[in-house]
Amino acid sequence: MERAAVKREKLSAAALAGDEDHLGALPDDILIEILLILGTRASARTSVLSRRWRRLWCLLPAFEFGPEAGSHIIRAALAAHEATSLRRLSVFPEDSGPGPMAEWLPVAARRLSGDLLLFNLRPDLEGNEEIREGGIGDEFLDLPCFATAISLTLNLGFLTLAVPPSGVFARLTDLVLRDVRFCCPCELSDAISSPRFPSLKKLTVEDAHGLSNFTIHSDSLIKIVLKKVKGLRLLDVVAPSLRVLIVFSCFADVSVGSQFVANISAPKLDSLQWINAFDPSTVRFGKMENLRWLGTSYFYVYGQGDLMNNNNPLRLLQHFQFDAIPTLSLALAYLPVIIDHEYLMEDMTVLPDIEVAVCGSDCFCDLPPNWISEEFVLNFLQEMKISQLRGTEHEMAFVKRLLSWAASLKEMTIKFYHSITESTAKELCKQLLSISRPEIRMKFYFYRGVHKVLYVPED
C-alpha cells in the first residue's frame, strides 16, 4: 500500500511538471485571434485557467451574445471591455422587451466604434399580423446616440422605437431598421434630415409601422431602401447625392381610395425600383438625367382589360417613355388558367427596343431526367456537401442516387433549409441515415432562429 501511494505521488508530480501552459506564452494578439474563433461565451470561461488569461477576453475586438445571455451579462461584459475599440457587437435575444435591451444599449453606445447587429428573435411573429399591426405592449425602446459607431442593424421584433432628440451619430454610414414600430414618425425624419447624421450613406427601413410621414433631406445619402413601410402616406426625399432608390410595397393602390403623396428630388439617381401604386398626379419625380436602371412591379400578361394591377407599371413606363434608360426590369406574371382572358401585352406601347431571351430546343430545361436511371461513376469522391435541403421527394431520390454513385465516399455534410423545423430535420436525418452506408460519416445542420445547430442523431 505504501509503495502504491509513493507511485501515485510521483505520477502526479510528473504530470504537473509536464503540464505547461504553451498557449499562455503566445503574444496577446495571437491569443485574441484564437479567442475570437472560440466565441465570447467560451472566451470568458478561459479566465479561470490562470492569471495570464483572466483579463484577456476583455481585449476582444468583437462580442457576440446568443439568446442564453441575459441583459445583465451583456452589460457586465461591455463594462469590463478594455480594448481600445469594440469593432463589432452582435446580440441575439429571444422575445426580449424594451427593458432588458435598455440595460446594455447605453453602455454599447459608449463603447462601440464599429458595427452593431441586434436581432430580437420572435418565433411568434411568423404569420401573426395582430402583433405586427398592434405592436407589443405600451413600452418603447429609447435608442441612445451611437457617436462612434459605423453601422447599426436593428431587427426589433416589432418593438416600438424612440429616436433620440439630440446627439450626433458622427461616424454612422449604414442604418438598417427592420420589424419596428415608431413612437413618433417625425422623430426619424427630423434625425435623418438634420446635421446629426453627417456621414450616413445607406438607409434601410423594412417591415415598419407608425411611419405615416417620412421626410428625408440628406446631402450624404447614396442609397435608400424602403420595403413594406405600412401606412406610409407622405414620402418626401431631397437627396442630391442619391444613386439608388428602392421603394417596395409601401403605398396602397389608388384603386381602393388610398391617398398618398411622394416627392422625389434626386438628380444623380441612376437606379430606381418602384414596386408600388403609381399615380402621376401624386407621385412626382424631379429630373433624373442619369437614370440607367428602372424596375417596376409585375405585369399580368393575360387578364381582364380593366385589370388594375397593370395600371401601375404602365403609368410608370409612360412617365419615363421619353427618357433614354438602358435597362428595364419588368416581371411578367402568367396566370395558370387563361380561359378567355385578353392578351394585355398589347397595352404596352412604350418599349421601342426589346430583346427577348428564351430557351432553345436543346436547352437543359427540356431534357428528360436521365439521372433517375443513368449510372455515373464517382469513384474518387470522398467528401460531399449539400446545402438548403428541403427534403422533397425529388431531392431525397437524388441524394440516394448520389450515394449509390460515390463508392468511396467517407463524409457527407447536409445543411437543411433555414425554415425546416427541428422535428422535420430529425425525421429527414433518419431517412438519410437509412439510405447511407455505415462507413460514411454523416453531419447534419439545421437552424434555430438565425443560429446554425449541429444535430447528432441518437444511436
C-alpha positions as CSV (number, residue, x, y, z in Angstrom):
1,M,0.0,0.0,0.0
2,E,2.8,2.4,0.9
3,R,4.6,1.6,-2.4
4,A,1.4,2.3,-4.4
5,A,0.9,5.7,-2.6
6,V,4.5,6.7,-3.4
7,K,4.0,5.7,-7.1
8,R,0.8,7.8,-7.3
9,E,2.6,10.8,-5.8
10,K,5.4,10.5,-8.3
11,L,3.0,10.3,-11.2
12,S,1.2,13.4,-10.0
13,A,4.3,15.4,-9.7
14,A,5.5,14.3,-13.2
15,A,2.1,15.2,-14.6
16,L,2.2,18.7,-13.0
17,A,5.8,19.2,-14.2
18,G,4.8,18.5,-17.8
19,D,1.6,20.5,-17.7
20,E,3.0,23.6,-19.2
21,D,0.8,26.5,-20.5
22,H,2.2,26.6,-24.0
23,L,-0.6,28.8,-25.3
24,G,-0.1,31.3,-22.5
25,A,3.4,32.0,-23.8
26,L,2.0,33.4,-27.1
27,P,1.6,37.1,-27.7
28,D,-1.7,38.8,-26.8
29,D,-2.6,39.5,-30.4
30,I,-2.4,35.8,-31.4
31,L,-4.3,34.6,-28.3
32,I,-7.0,37.2,-29.1
33,E,-7.4,35.7,-32.6
34,I,-7.8,32.2,-31.0
35,L,-10.4,33.5,-28.6
36,L,-12.4,35.2,-31.5
37,I,-12.7,31.7,-33.0
38,L,-14.0,30.3,-29.7
39,G,-16.7,32.9,-29.3
40,T,-17.5,35.3,-26.5
41,R,-19.0,32.8,-24.1
42,A,-16.2,30.3,-24.3
43,S,-13.6,33.1,-24.3
44,A,-14.9,34.4,-21.0
45,R,-14.6,30.9,-19.4
46,T,-10.8,30.9,-20.2
47,S,-10.4,33.4,-17.4
48,V,-10.3,30.5,-14.9
49,L,-7.2,29.0,-16.5
50,S,-4.7,31.3,-15.0
51,R,-3.9,34.9,-14.1
52,R,-2.5,35.3,-17.6
53,W,-5.9,34.5,-19.1
54,R,-8.0,36.3,-16.6
55,R,-8.5,39.6,-18.4
56,L,-7.5,38.5,-21.9
57,W,-11.1,38.0,-23.1
58,C,-11.8,41.7,-22.2
59,L,-9.5,42.7,-25.0
60,L,-11.5,41.1,-27.8
61,P,-12.5,43.5,-30.6
62,A,-15.8,41.7,-31.1
63,F,-18.5,40.3,-28.8
64,E,-21.4,38.0,-29.7
65,F,-24.3,37.1,-27.4
66,G,-27.0,34.5,-28.0
67,P,-30.4,34.0,-26.5
68,E,-29.0,32.4,-23.4
69,A,-27.1,35.6,-22.4
70,G,-29.1,37.7,-20.0
71,S,-29.1,41.5,-20.3
72,H,-27.1,41.8,-17.1
73,I,-24.4,39.5,-18.6
74,I,-24.2,41.6,-21.7
75,R,-23.9,44.8,-19.7
76,A,-21.2,43.4,-17.4
77,A,-19.2,42.2,-20.4
78,L,-19.4,45.5,-22.1
79,A,-18.5,47.4,-18.9
80,A,-15.4,45.1,-18.5
81,H,-14.2,45.6,-22.0
82,E,-10.7,47.0,-22.0
83,A,-9.7,47.1,-25.7
84,T,-9.2,50.5,-27.3
85,S,-12.2,49.9,-29.5
86,L,-15.1,47.4,-29.8
87,R,-15.4,46.9,-33.6
88,R,-18.4,44.5,-33.7
89,L,-21.2,43.7,-31.3
90,S,-23.8,41.0,-32.2
91,V,-26.7,40.3,-29.9
92,F,-29.5,37.8,-30.5
93,P,-32.0,38.0,-27.6
94,E,-35.2,35.9,-27.8
95,D,-38.6,37.6,-27.2
96,S,-36.9,40.5,-25.5
97,G,-38.8,43.6,-24.3
98,P,-37.5,47.2,-24.2
99,G,-36.5,47.0,-20.6
100,P,-33.7,44.3,-20.9
101,M,-32.3,46.0,-24.0
102,A,-32.2,49.3,-22.3
103,E,-29.9,47.8,-19.6
104,W,-27.0,47.3,-22.1
105,L,-27.6,49.6,-25.1
106,P,-26.3,52.8,-23.4
107,V,-23.1,51.0,-22.5
108,A,-22.8,49.7,-26.0
109,A,-23.3,53.2,-27.4
110,R,-20.3,54.5,-25.4
111,R,-18.0,51.6,-26.3
112,L,-18.8,50.7,-29.9
113,S,-16.7,52.0,-32.7
114,G,-17.8,49.6,-35.4
115,D,-20.9,47.6,-36.2
116,L,-24.0,46.6,-34.1
117,L,-26.3,43.8,-35.1
118,L,-29.3,43.4,-32.8
119,F,-31.7,40.7,-33.8
120,N,-34.7,40.2,-31.5
121,L,-35.8,36.6,-32.2
122,R,-39.6,36.4,-32.2
123,P,-40.9,32.9,-33.3
124,D,-44.5,34.0,-32.7
125,L,-44.2,36.7,-35.4
126,E,-44.4,34.2,-38.2
127,G,-47.8,34.9,-39.8
128,N,-49.0,36.8,-36.8
129,E,-50.5,40.0,-38.3
130,E,-52.0,41.1,-34.9
131,I,-48.6,41.6,-33.3
132,R,-47.2,43.2,-36.5
133,E,-50.1,45.7,-36.6
134,G,-50.5,46.3,-32.9
135,G,-47.0,46.1,-31.6
136,I,-46.0,44.7,-28.2
137,G,-47.2,46.5,-25.1
138,D,-47.1,50.2,-24.4
139,E,-43.3,50.4,-23.6
140,F,-40.9,51.8,-26.1
141,L,-37.1,51.4,-26.6
142,D,-35.1,54.6,-26.4
143,L,-32.3,54.4,-28.9
144,P,-29.2,56.0,-27.4
145,C,-26.8,58.1,-29.5
146,F,-24.0,56.0,-31.0
147,A,-21.5,58.7,-31.6
148,T,-18.7,56.5,-32.9
149,A,-20.5,53.5,-34.4
150,I,-20.2,52.9,-38.2
151,S,-23.2,50.6,-38.8
152,L,-26.4,49.9,-36.9
153,T,-28.7,46.9,-37.9
154,L,-31.7,46.7,-35.6
155,N,-34.3,43.9,-36.1
156,L,-36.5,44.6,-33.1
157,G,-39.3,42.1,-33.4
158,F,-41.9,45.0,-33.7
159,L,-40.9,46.7,-30.5
160,T,-41.7,50.5,-30.5
161,L,-38.6,52.6,-31.1
162,A,-38.0,56.2,-29.9
163,V,-35.2,58.0,-31.8
164,P,-33.1,60.3,-29.6
165,P,-33.9,64.0,-30.0
166,S,-30.3,65.0,-29.6
167,G,-26.8,63.7,-30.1
168,V,-24.6,63.4,-33.3
169,F,-24.1,60.0,-35.0
170,A,-20.9,61.3,-36.3
171,R,-19.4,58.2,-38.0
172,L,-22.5,56.3,-38.8
173,T,-22.6,55.3,-42.5
174,D,-25.2,52.4,-42.5
175,L,-28.6,52.4,-40.7
176,V,-30.9,49.4,-41.0
177,L,-34.3,49.2,-39.2
178,R,-36.4,46.1,-39.5
179,D,-39.6,44.8,-37.8
180,V,-40.0,48.0,-36.0
181,R,-42.8,50.4,-34.8
182,F,-42.0,54.1,-34.4
183,C,-43.1,56.0,-31.4
184,C,-43.3,59.2,-33.3
185,P,-42.9,59.4,-37.1
186,C,-41.4,62.8,-37.1
187,E,-38.5,61.8,-34.9
188,L,-36.8,59.6,-37.5
189,S,-37.5,62.3,-40.2
190,D,-36.0,65.0,-38.1
191,A,-33.0,63.0,-37.2
192,I,-32.2,61.8,-40.7
193,S,-32.8,65.3,-42.2
194,S,-30.6,67.1,-39.7
195,P,-26.8,67.5,-39.3
196,R,-26.9,64.8,-36.6
197,F,-26.2,62.1,-39.3
198,P,-23.5,63.8,-41.3
199,S,-21.9,60.6,-42.7
200,L,-25.0,58.4,-43.4
201,K,-24.7,56.7,-46.8
202,K,-27.2,53.9,-46.7
203,L,-30.6,53.8,-45.1
204,T,-32.9,50.8,-45.0
205,V,-36.4,50.7,-43.3
206,E,-38.2,47.4,-43.7
207,D,-41.4,45.9,-42.3
208,A,-42.2,49.1,-40.3
209,H,-45.3,50.6,-38.8
210,G,-46.1,54.0,-37.4
211,L,-44.2,55.9,-40.1
212,S,-47.1,57.7,-41.9
213,N,-45.0,60.7,-43.0
214,F,-41.3,60.3,-43.9
215,T,-39.2,63.2,-44.9
216,I,-35.6,62.6,-45.9
217,H,-33.4,65.6,-46.7
218,S,-29.8,64.5,-46.8
219,D,-26.7,65.6,-48.6
220,S,-24.8,62.4,-47.8
221,L,-27.2,59.5,-48.6
222,I,-26.4,57.5,-51.7
223,K,-28.8,54.6,-51.2
224,I,-32.4,54.4,-49.7
225,V,-34.4,51.2,-49.3
226,L,-38.0,51.3,-48.1
227,K,-39.8,48.0,-48.0
228,K,-43.3,47.3,-46.5
229,V,-43.5,50.6,-44.6
230,K,-47.1,50.1,-43.7
231,G,-49.4,53.2,-43.6
232,L,-47.0,55.5,-45.4
233,R,-48.9,58.4,-46.8
234,L,-46.2,61.0,-47.5
235,L,-42.7,60.4,-48.8
236,D,-40.5,63.5,-49.3
237,V,-36.9,62.8,-50.5
238,V,-34.4,65.5,-51.3
239,A,-31.0,63.9,-51.7
240,P,-28.6,65.4,-54.2
241,S,-26.1,62.6,-53.9
242,L,-28.6,59.7,-54.0
243,R,-27.7,56.9,-56.5
244,V,-30.1,54.1,-55.6
245,L,-33.8,54.3,-54.5
246,I,-35.9,51.2,-53.8
247,V,-39.5,51.7,-52.7
248,F,-41.3,48.3,-52.4
249,S,-44.9,47.8,-51.3
250,C,-45.2,50.9,-49.2
251,F,-48.2,52.7,-50.8
252,A,-51.6,51.1,-51.1
253,D,-53.2,51.0,-54.6
254,V,-55.2,54.1,-55.6
255,S,-58.0,51.8,-56.6
256,V,-59.0,51.3,-53.0
257,G,-59.3,55.0,-52.4
258,S,-56.0,55.5,-50.5
259,Q,-54.3,58.9,-50.8
260,F,-50.6,59.2,-50.8
261,V,-48.0,61.8,-52.0
262,A,-44.4,61.2,-53.0
263,N,-41.9,63.9,-54.0
264,I,-38.5,62.7,-55.1
265,S,-35.7,65.1,-55.8
266,A,-32.5,63.1,-56.7
267,P,-30.7,64.5,-59.7
268,K,-27.9,61.9,-59.6
269,L,-30.1,58.9,-59.3
270,D,-29.0,56.0,-61.6
271,S,-31.1,53.1,-60.3
272,L,-34.9,53.3,-59.4
273,Q,-37.0,50.4,-58.3
274,W,-40.6,51.4,-57.8
275,I,-42.9,48.5,-56.9
276,N,-45.9,50.3,-55.7
277,A,-49.0,52.0,-56.7
278,F,-48.2,54.9,-59.1
279,D,-50.4,57.9,-59.8
280,P,-48.6,60.7,-61.8
281,S,-50.8,63.3,-60.1
282,T,-49.4,62.4,-56.6
283,V,-46.0,60.9,-57.3
284,R,-43.7,63.5,-58.6
285,F,-40.1,62.7,-59.7
286,G,-37.6,65.5,-60.3
287,K,-35.1,65.5,-63.1
288,M,-33.2,62.2,-63.3
289,E,-30.9,62.6,-66.3
290,N,-28.5,59.9,-65.0
291,L,-31.1,57.2,-64.7
292,R,-29.7,53.9,-66.1
293,W,-31.9,51.2,-64.5
294,L,-35.7,51.1,-63.9
295,G,-37.6,48.4,-62.1
296,T,-41.4,48.1,-61.9
297,S,-44.0,45.9,-60.3
298,Y,-45.1,42.7,-62.1
299,F,-47.4,42.9,-65.2
300,Y,-50.1,40.5,-65.9
301,V,-49.7,39.2,-69.5
302,Y,-53.3,37.8,-69.6
303,G,-56.4,39.0,-67.8
304,Q,-59.4,41.3,-68.0
305,G,-58.9,44.5,-70.0
306,D,-59.5,46.7,-67.0
307,L,-57.1,44.9,-64.7
308,M,-56.0,47.5,-62.1
309,N,-52.7,45.7,-61.3
310,N,-51.3,46.6,-64.7
311,N,-52.1,50.3,-64.4
312,N,-49.2,50.9,-62.1
313,P,-46.3,49.7,-64.3
314,L,-48.0,51.2,-67.4
315,R,-48.2,54.6,-65.8
316,L,-44.6,54.4,-64.6
317,L,-43.4,53.4,-68.0
318,Q,-45.4,56.2,-69.6
319,H,-43.8,58.7,-67.2
320,F,-40.3,57.7,-68.4
321,Q,-41.2,56.9,-72.0
322,F,-39.0,59.7,-73.5
323,D,-36.0,59.0,-71.3
324,A,-33.1,57.0,-72.6
325,I,-32.9,54.3,-69.9
326,P,-30.7,51.4,-70.9
327,T,-32.1,48.8,-68.6
328,L,-35.7,47.9,-67.6
329,S,-36.5,45.2,-65.1
330,L,-40.1,44.0,-65.6
331,A,-41.6,40.9,-64.1
332,L,-44.3,39.3,-66.3
333,A,-47.0,37.3,-64.5
334,Y,-48.7,34.5,-66.4
335,L,-52.0,33.3,-64.9
336,P,-52.2,29.5,-64.6
337,V,-55.6,29.4,-66.4
338,I,-56.1,31.7,-69.4
339,I,-59.6,30.8,-70.5
340,D,-60.9,33.7,-72.5
341,H,-58.7,36.4,-71.0
342,E,-57.3,39.1,-73.2
343,Y,-53.7,39.4,-74.2
344,L,-52.8,42.5,-72.3
345,M,-49.2,43.0,-73.5
346,E,-50.6,44.9,-76.4
347,D,-51.4,47.7,-74.0
348,M,-47.6,48.2,-73.5
349,T,-46.7,50.6,-76.3
350,V,-43.7,52.4,-74.8
351,L,-40.9,49.9,-75.3
352,P,-39.2,50.7,-78.6
353,D,-36.3,48.2,-78.2
354,I,-36.9,44.8,-76.7
355,E,-34.6,41.8,-76.7
356,V,-36.3,38.5,-75.7
357,A,-34.2,35.7,-74.4
358,V,-35.9,32.3,-74.5
359,C,-34.7,28.7,-74.1
360,G,-33.7,26.9,-77.3
361,S,-35.0,23.4,-78.2
362,D,-31.8,21.9,-76.9
363,C,-32.0,23.6,-73.5
364,F,-31.2,21.6,-70.4
365,C,-34.7,22.5,-69.1
366,D,-36.4,20.3,-71.7
367,L,-34.1,17.3,-71.4
368,P,-35.5,14.2,-69.8
369,P,-34.5,13.4,-66.2
370,N,-32.0,10.7,-67.1
371,W,-30.3,10.9,-63.8
372,I,-33.0,8.6,-62.4
373,S,-31.8,5.7,-64.4
374,E,-28.4,6.7,-65.7
375,E,-25.3,5.4,-63.9
376,F,-22.5,7.9,-63.1
377,V,-19.1,6.9,-61.8
378,L,-17.8,9.0,-58.8
379,N,-15.1,6.6,-57.6
380,F,-12.8,9.2,-56.3
381,L,-15.3,11.4,-54.5
382,Q,-14.6,11.2,-50.7
383,E,-16.4,14.3,-49.3
384,M,-19.8,15.8,-50.3
385,K,-21.7,18.9,-49.0
386,I,-25.4,19.6,-49.7
387,S,-26.9,22.9,-48.7
388,Q,-30.5,24.2,-48.4
389,L,-32.0,20.7,-48.4
390,R,-35.8,20.8,-48.1
391,G,-36.4,17.1,-48.1
392,T,-38.7,16.9,-51.1
393,E,-39.3,13.5,-52.7
394,H,-37.2,14.7,-55.7
395,E,-34.3,15.8,-53.6
396,M,-34.3,12.6,-51.4
397,A,-34.3,10.4,-54.6
398,F,-31.4,12.4,-56.0
399,V,-29.4,12.1,-52.7
400,K,-30.0,8.3,-52.8
401,R,-28.6,8.1,-56.3
402,L,-25.6,10.2,-55.3
403,L,-24.8,7.8,-52.5
404,S,-25.0,4.8,-54.9
405,W,-22.6,6.5,-57.4
406,A,-20.0,7.6,-54.8
407,A,-18.5,4.2,-53.8
408,S,-15.5,5.8,-51.9
409,L,-17.5,8.5,-50.1
410,K,-16.2,9.0,-46.5
411,E,-18.1,12.1,-45.3
412,M,-21.3,13.9,-46.2
413,T,-22.4,17.2,-44.7
414,I,-26.1,18.3,-45.1
415,K,-27.4,21.7,-44.2
416,F,-31.2,21.9,-44.1
417,Y,-33.2,24.9,-45.5
418,H,-33.5,27.6,-42.8
419,S,-37.3,27.3,-42.5
420,I,-37.2,23.5,-41.9
421,T,-38.4,22.8,-38.3
422,E,-36.3,20.8,-35.9
423,S,-38.7,17.9,-35.8
424,T,-38.8,17.7,-39.6
425,A,-35.0,17.9,-39.8
426,K,-34.7,15.0,-37.3
427,E,-37.1,12.9,-39.3
428,L,-35.2,13.6,-42.5
429,C,-32.0,12.7,-40.8
430,K,-33.4,9.2,-40.0
431,Q,-34.4,8.8,-43.7
432,L,-30.9,9.8,-44.9
433,L,-29.2,7.5,-42.4
434,S,-31.3,4.6,-43.6
435,I,-30.1,5.1,-47.2
436,S,-26.5,5.8,-46.3
437,R,-23.7,3.3,-45.6
438,P,-22.1,2.7,-42.1
439,E,-18.7,3.8,-43.3
440,I,-19.9,7.3,-44.3
441,R,-19.7,9.9,-41.6
442,M,-22.9,11.9,-41.8
443,K,-23.1,15.5,-40.4
444,F,-26.4,17.4,-40.2
445,Y,-27.1,21.1,-39.6
446,F,-30.4,22.8,-39.0
447,Y,-31.4,26.3,-37.9
448,R,-32.8,27.6,-34.6
449,G,-33.6,31.2,-35.4
450,V,-30.5,32.6,-37.0
451,H,-28.2,30.1,-35.4
452,K,-26.9,27.0,-37.3
453,V,-27.0,23.9,-35.0
454,L,-25.2,20.6,-35.4
455,Y,-27.5,17.7,-34.9
456,V,-26.1,14.4,-33.6
457,P,-28.6,11.6,-34.0
458,E,-29.0,9.2,-31.1
459,D,-27.7,5.7,-31.6
